[in-house]
Amino acid sequence: MGSTDVGDVSWTVPTVQALGATCAIGTQLHSWQMTAQGKSKIAHKGMVHVAKIMAATATDIIRDKALLDAAKADHAERLKIQPYICPIPDDVGPDLQPVPVAV
């Protein structure tokens, strides 16, 4: 498993995150062994399987407006209980440097 921004996304919209088997049992996260296994056929099969599950879930929600509305309502209720507070102050932004473009 790696780190993603899905945590921040999940405060904005209902979100799904699925985990699947893509490495040998006991493999340490953030190790060269994990990286090496990520290129294996077994890892790719696991990733594709999880992607199919997520796509099927999205298809179910797209086809069922009541389910979508229920997910949105549940999300809104949860935000009422614990609203999102961004840990980054509003006046802080990325230090973007212009990149020269060859013409």
N, C-alpha and C positions, 0 to 999 in steps of 0.2 A: 504494500500500500504506500502511496505517496501522499503528499499534501496537496490540497487544492483550495480553491476559493469557494467551494460549494457551501461552506458554512455561511458565508455572507449572502450568497444567493438564496439560501433557504429562509432567510429572514424577509425576503422580498416576495417570493412566490412559493407555493407548495412544491416540494422537491423530492425526488427519489434518488437514493444512492444504493446500489447493489454491490455486494461482494461475491466473488466466486473464486474457486480454486485455480490458481495459476502457478503455483510453485510447490516444491516438496515440503512436507510437514517438517517443521523445525528450522526452516530457513529464516535467518535473521533479517529483519527489515533494514533497509538502507545499507546493504552489504553488496560486495561484488558478486556473491553467489545469487542474490536476488536479481541483480542486473543481468547476469548471464542467463538465468532461467527465464527472464522476461522475453528472450528471443526464441524460446523453444516452441515447438509445435504444440505441446501440451498447454503452455501459457496462452498461446493464440486461440486454441480451442476454448479455453475457459473464458477469455475475453469476449469472443464471439457469442458464446452461450449467454453470458450476462447481458451483452448488447441486445440480443434477441428478446430476452425477458423484459428489458427496459422499453424496447420498441413496442412490444405487445401491450405493455402497461399503458404507454402513451396512446396507442390505438384505442384501447378500451375507454380511456378518458375522453378522447376526441369524439368518439361515437356516442357517449353517454353524458348529455348535458347535466343531468341530475347528479351524476358522480362528480363531474367537474365543479359544479356549484357547491356540493357538499365539501369537497376538498378546500375550496376557497373559503367557505364559511368556517371550517375547522381551523384553517390557518389564521384567519382574522381573530377568532376567539382566543387562540393561543397567544397572539400578539397583544391582546388586551391584558392578559395575565402577566406576561413578561415582554414588554416592548424592547425592540432592538436599540441599543445605544452603541454607535460606532466608536471604537476606541481611538480612532484617528481624528484629531480636531479638524473642523471644517476648513481652517486656514492653511492646513498642511497639504501639499501636493507633491507630485513627483518632480524631481529635478531633471527635466527633459532637456537634452542638448540637441541642437539641430545637427542633422546628419547631412554632410555635403553629398549632392547627387551629381554624378558624372554625366555630362551632356555630350 
